[in-house]
Amino acid sequence: AMGSLEGVQFPAGAKGDHSTSAAGIAALSAALEPADAALAREVAALSSKAFRFRYNKYYVRMVELSARSREDALAIARAGLAHVHSAFEFHRGGAARPLAEAMADADGLEAATFFSTAEEVGSDKLGAAPPVLSVPYQNGALSGPALRGKLSMWARFGTIEPSAADAIRAVSETPAWLDLRDRVFVLLGAGSAMGPLPLLLALGATVVAVDLDRPAIWQRLIGLARASPGRLVFPLKKPRSALPAGDDEALFAAAGCNLFTHTPEILAWLAGVMPGEPLVVGQYAYLDGARHVQVALAMDAIVAGLIARRTHGSVTVASLCTPTDAFAVPRDAYIAALERYGAAPAADRLLAAVSRGRWCAKSARRPVPSGGGGETYVVDNIALAQGPNYTLAKRIQIWRAIVAREEDGCAVSANVAPATATQSVVHARSFAWVYSGLPHFEPLEIFQQETSNAVMGALLVHDVMNPQSIAHPDARRLANPLELFAENAFHGGVWRMAFNMQSIGEPAALVHWVRVLRPVLVLLAVVVLAAAYLLSRHSSKSAPPSIE
């Protein structure tokens, strides 16, 4: 059951249920249809249980099919998006209809009837000295030569792609890019752990914030804005003039909206906010399980609506890609993964042998032929434990990135982020154990949230401010749209390690427990040895004298 049915919902089945598995199967099958009809039929025939444990294989195959040609990549992305927007439903007042139909209503909605626009201007000012890019790391912060040195080290070790190091280095060396006073960013899920809100406000940007109507969220967001040189624009459920002057509690209570249930109204409001200004629209909301698909689709419907309604080319689309997904990667990354596999430690090879290949499985896959006689190198780092809903939610954003850049002429910032120890990830104890042990598998590094925010924010700034960046379709024509995701990837090492992510979860937890229990094991060994020594002394003393 999907709870009380309001807003964006999974499609209803023949029995009136809203099965997430059935929806995931149908979406994947629809996306595959234009590129491989037989494979699409195979997916459509899967049972829910088979899909749950095999979905990753079909998503990887979809990336390999997309790699064949630009046309295949576009056809898959178009078909996937068309399906989810027509199959998923929008519920209101007991009536359900296709999401696409509900979003078309946004044109007839008068935004002012349900949202007022409020703004908070920060009290801080950008100083006369040019701003400096600072990246929090471990217990300090990296900037200037220290940051550039660390970027070079990460790139050499394989923790990030060299292009990501170059892009962040360029931002740190170009102070003009760090002045965002004339830029407008719309953040869907503004308060998200992985979102760039603090950095953008610190650089003087105007941030149009969309987040849940919960007072605690707005107390934090408005507090951040007031202490910054930036400006926060946000929706209110009643006009500001109707709120008691200077009453922050009333302001926090009236702010915000619900991406799930107010989707058409949010689009109508954003379509008219800051008219004539180019917008960078970022999708950052995250929820656990099936709700992640619903919120990803709601954000996508808003992004698609803004592209259609704002001036052509004035919307930049932004999202973060997860490292635990399937991507076409640079040849250098493929070679590095092969070399690391060849030099894997004996303990890892032993784990692979005793598990019959389930653990520590080779990451480098056989190259697939691509257009023009070339080869494409695909990595599969989908972790089955995250489930097919997570993969579909992230794939919707990849499909939109492809269509927006290649067909709508939009700039697109869609960079791969590293595995990050956010609260939403490590609140599950088993995930916390895995994250603790993962750095055993070089060149993997798990980043703290503050570091990931800063580096991914810097890559967003690079994409927006550098007119020559891969984000801009007029600066770089791509032979295949998948190239967009291969550049500037700050993947944390997953593309260049010996083994794929699916096969190192349990070994990583094992590494964690060996480390945790090492003092106990050492103590136990000392006790056993001491006992053995004492026993041998005792037996030698009590043994009868030998007769010569």
N, C-alpha and C positions, 0 to 999 in steps of 0.2 A: 504494500500500500504506500502511496506517495504522500500521506498526510492529508491535511485539508487542501483541496485542489483550488488554488488561486494562482494566476500568473503562468509562467512558462512551465510546461509539464511534459513528461515523456508521453509518447503516443499511446492511445488506448488500444488494447488488443481485442480480439473477437469476444472474449469473455468479460470485457470491461476493465481488465487489470491493466496496470501501466508497467509492464516488464522492462527493466533496464537492459537485460540481456537481449531480448527480442529487438529492442531499439538499436542496440550496439551492432547486432548481426545485420540488421537491415541497412544501417548507415554504411557499414564497411562494404557490404555487397553492392550497394548503389554506387559507391565511389569506384569500385573495381570494374563495374559493368562496361564502361566505354573502352577500357584497356585490355580486359581479359574476361569475356562473358562466361567462359567455362569455370574460371576461378570464382567469379561472382556467384554462380549457381552452387558451387561447392560450399561457400561461406553461408549462403542462404539456407542450406540443408543442415547446418550444424545444430546440435542440441545446445541448450544453455550451458550444460556442464562441459561439453567439448569446447565450446567457445571460450569459456572462462580459463581453460588451461592451454588453449592453442592460439588465442587471438594474436599473440605477438608474432607468430610465423606469418600470418596474413598481412599484418601491418608492414612487416619487413618486405614482404613480396610486393606490396603496394609502392614502397619507396623504390624498389628495383624496377618496377614497371614505369614509374615516373621518370626514372633516370634514362630510359630509352630515348626519349625525345622531349622537346619543349611542348609539343602538342599533347603527348600523353600526360605530362605533369599537369598541364592546364585542364585537360578533360577530366582527370581524376578529381582535381580540386573543385572544379565547377559542379560536377555531379554530386560530390559529397555535400557541398553547401546547399545545393538546390534541394537535396533530399531532406536534410535536417530542418530546413526552414519550412518545408511543406508538411513533413510528417509530425514534427513536434507541435504541441498544442499550446494555445493561450486560453486560460480559463478565467472567466469573470462572471460573478453573479449566477453561478450554476450552469452557464453556457460555455461550450468549448468550440474553438475553431482553429484553423492552421495559424501558426505564429506569423507567417508571412502576411496573411490577411489582416491580422490584428495590427501589425506594424504599419501597414498601408494607411490605417486610420490616422496616423500621426499628423498627416497633412491637414486634416480637418479639425485638429485639436487646437484650442487657444491656450498656449502654455500658461499664460498669466492666471487662468482660472484655477490651476491646481498648484503651481509653484511660483513663489516670488524669488527674485534674485537678490542675494545679499553678498556683501563683500567685506573683507577685513584686510586692511593695508598694514603691513609690518612696520614697526617703529624703528627697526635697524636700517642702516643705509649701507649700500656697497661703498667701501672706502675709496679714497683717491688711488691707493695702491691697487694694482690689478689682482683679482682673486687668484688663489692658488688651489690646485687640485690636491686634496688630502685624502688618503685612503687609510681608514683605521685597520690595523693589522696586529693580531695578538694583543699585547698590552700597550702598543704605541700607535703611531700614525706615520704613514709613508708619504713623502712629497719630494719634489725636486729630484736631485741625483739619487737619493735612496729609493724612491719609487721607480725611477727608470732602471736602476740596478736590479731591483726585485722582479720587474717585468721581464727583463732579459733572462734572469735566472729561471723563472717559471717557464718561459718559452723554450730555453735550452733543455730543461728537464723533461718537458712534454706536458706540463700541467695546463698550459693554454696554447692556443695556436699563435704562431709568430705574428699573424695579422692583427690579433687582439692586442698584443703587446705594442705594436706599431700605432694602433688607433688610440689607445689610452695615453701612450707617450706623446702623440700629436696634441691631444687635449691638454696635457700638462704643460706643453711648450707653447701653446697658443692662447694667451690670456683673453683675447677678444672673444673666443668661443665660450669663455666662462662668465660672460656677462649676458644673462638671459632676460634683461628687463623688457625687451620688446617681443618676447615669445610667449605664446599661450599654449599650455598643456592641459588637456582634459584627462583626468585620471579616473577610470572606472574601477572602483575598489581602492580609493585614494589612501586609506589607512592600512593597506595590505603590508605584511611583513617584508615582501620582496619589492615593494613599489619604490619609486624614486622621489617621493614627495619631499623629504627633508633636504635632499641635495638641490632640487629645483628651487625651493623657497630660498635656500641659502645663496643661490646664484641670482636671485632677484626676479625669477619668473612669475608670471601670472598662472596660477593653477586653478582650473575649474574642477572642483572636487565632487565626486559622486560616491557616496557611501551610505551604509544603513542608517536609518533614523533612530540611533541610540545615543542618548546624551553623552555617555562616557567617550564615545568615538569623537564627537564634535568638540568636547572639552579639550581633547588631545590635539586635534587638527587645528582648531582655532588658536590654541595656545602656541603651537609651532609657528603658525603664520604671524602672530603678533610679535614674536621675538625675532623675526627674520626680516630681511630686506625685500621679501616677496609680497605677493598679493593672493589672497584666497577668495575665489568666487564659488558660491554654493547655493543649493536650493533650500527654500524655507516653505513649510506647509501653510504659513499665513504671512501676510505682509509684515515687514519689519516695523512699520508704523503702528501695527496693532500690538506689538510687544512692549512691555514696560521698558522705558529708556534705561539703559545701563544694567539691565537684569540679565546677567550671563546665563543663569539657570534656565530662564525662559527661552533664550536664544539657542542653547544647546538642545533643548527639548523640541524646538520647532524645526531644527535643521535635519537635512538628509532625506533619503528616499529608498525605495526597495527595488533593486535591479530586476528581481523576479516578477514582482506584481505591478510595478509602475513603468514597465518597459516602454510602451508607446508614448507615455507622458514625458519620460526622461528624454526620448528622442526629440519630441516636439520642443521641449525646453532648450536642449542643446543646439537644435537647428537654428534657434534665434538668438543664442547667447553670443555676445561679442561679434556682431555682424561684420562681415568683410575681413575679419582677422583670419589668417591661416591657423589651423589647429593641429596640434600633435595629439592624437587620441590613443592613450595607453590602456591596455586591458590587464589589470593586475588582481582582480578579485579571485580568491581561492576558497573553496569549501571542500570538506571531506566527501568522498564517495560519489553517489549519483548526483548530488546537488552541484558538484563541480561542473558537470555537463550542462545543467540548467543555467547556471550563472555564466558559463562560457558562451552559451548560445544567446543568452540575453545580451551580453556585451557585443557579440558579433552582429546581432540584429541592429543594435544602436550604431555600430561602426559602419555597417553597410548603408544604413539610412542616412548617416551624415555624409558619406561619400556621394550619395545620390542627390542630396539636398544642398550642400555647400558648393561654392565655386569650384569648377573643375581643377584638380591638381592642388587644392588648398588644404586638403586633409592628409596628414602623415599618419600612418598606422603603426602602432608600436605594441610589441608584446615580448615576453621572454619565453624562450624554448627551454624545455627541461633536458638535462643531460641523459636521463633514463628514457630514451626514445631511439628511433631508427633514423639515421641521416646518411646522406652521401657526404663523404669526407675527403680532404685533400690526399693525394697519393703519398705525400710525406708521412701523414698520420698512419696510413695503412702499413707502410714500410716499418715505421717505428713499432707498431703493434706486433708485426711479424718478428722483428728482432728481439723484442722483449720476451715473446713467447719462446723463442729459441734459447734464451738465457734464463729462463724461469728457475727459481730455486728448487732444490730437490724436494723440500717439504711440500711445495705446491704441486709438484708432479706426483708425489705420493698420494695427496688428497684426490687428484684427478683419477689415479689408478684405482684406489679403494672405492670410489663412488661410481666407477664405470663411466667417467666423463661428465657426471652431473655437476661436480664441483670443478672449479678452475678450468673451464672450457675455453678453447682458443677463441679470441676475439676476431682476428682477421678472417674475413669470409672471402670466398672465391670472387674475384672481380666480375662485374656484369658488363656485357657489351653495351655501349651507348652510341648515340648518333655520330656519324662521321668516322666510324671505325675505331673510336676511342674506348676506354674502359672507365667504369665508375666503381668506386670503392664504398661499399655500404657497411655501416656498423649497426649492430643490433644490441642496444643496451636497455631494452625494455625489461623492467623488473616485474615479473608476474604478480608479485605481492601488491603492487600498486593497483592492479585491476584494470579491466578494459574501459571503465568509465573515465579514469584519469587519462588514459591514452587517447580516447576519443575527444575529450575536452581540449587537450593540447593540440590534437590534429586539426580541429576546427580552426584554431588560430593560424596554423601553418597553411591550411587551404586558403584562408582569407588573405594572408600575406602574399601568396602566389598570385591570386586573382587581382588583388588591389594594385600590386606593382606592375604586373604584365598586361593587364587589360584596362584598369582604371587610371593608369598613369600616376599613381600615388607613390610618394616616397614611403619606404617601409623599413622600420627598425625591428629586426627579429633575431636577436642574438641568443646563442646558447649560454645559459647561466650554469654555474657550478653547483654540485651537491652542497646544500647549505643547512646548517644545524639550526633551523627555525623551530619555534615552539610547536608548530603544527606537525613537524616531522618527528621530533624526538620525544613528543609526549607519549608515544607508544614505547614501552620499555625495550621491546625486541629491536625496534629501529635504532634506539639509542645505542644498544650493544653493537649492532652492525656498523653504525657510523664511527664508533670508537675504534673498531678493528680495520676499517677500510684502508687507511693510509699505509698499511703493510704492503698493499698492492701498488707499487710505484707505476707511474708518477702521480697517483691519486692524492688529492688533498681535499679535505672537507673544510669549507670556509664558514667563519662566523657570519651571522646575518649582516653586521655592520660593514664587513669587508665586501660581501656580495652586493649590498646596496650601492656602495661607492663605485665599484668597478663596473657594474651593469649600468649605473647612472651615467658614468663617464662615457661608456659606449653609446648610450642613447644621445648624449650631447654631441658626440662625434658624428653620429648618423645625421642628426638634425643640422648641425652647424657647418660641417665640411661638405661643400657642394660636390666634391669629387668622390664622396664615399659610395660604397656599393648600394646604399639605401636608395639612391636617386636613379630612377630608370633612364633619365636623359643623360646621366654621366656614364653609365655602364650598361651596355646591352649584354644580357646573359645568354649563353648558348642553351642553358637549361636553368629554369627557375630554382632548382635545388641548390645551385651555387650560392644563393643568398645566405643560406644557413651554414655553409661551409666556411665562410669568411668571418673573422672577428669572434670566433667561438672561444669563450672563456669556460671551457667544459670541465675544468678541474682535473683533467688527466684521463677521463674515461675513453677518449678516442685513441689514445696511444698506449694503453696498458695491455698486458699479455692476454687477459681473460675478459669475457663479457660480464656485465653487471649481474645478470640473472644467476651466474654460477659462483659468485663470490660472497653472496649474502651470508650463508651459513658458515663458510670458512672465516669470514670477517668476525662473526660473533664468537667463533672458536678462538681466534687470535685475542679478542677482548678478554675472554675468560682465562686464557693461559696467562695473559699479562696480570690480570686481577689476582689470580690465584698463585702467581709465581712465588711470592714470599711464603705462602702456606706450603707450596710444594717443596721449596728449598728447606723450610723448617722440618717438614716431614722426612725429607731425605737425610737431613742431619740427625734427626732422632733415630731413624732406621739404622744409619751407619754407626751411631754411638751405641745403640743397643747391640748391634752385631759385634762391635769391638769388645764391649763389656762381657758379652756371652763367651767370646773366644778366650778372653783373659780368664774368666771364671772356669771354663772347661780345661784350660791348660794347667791352672792351679790345682784343680780337683782330680786331674788324671793320675792314675797310679804310676809310681816311678818305673821307668823302663828297666828291664833286666838285660844287662850287656851279655 
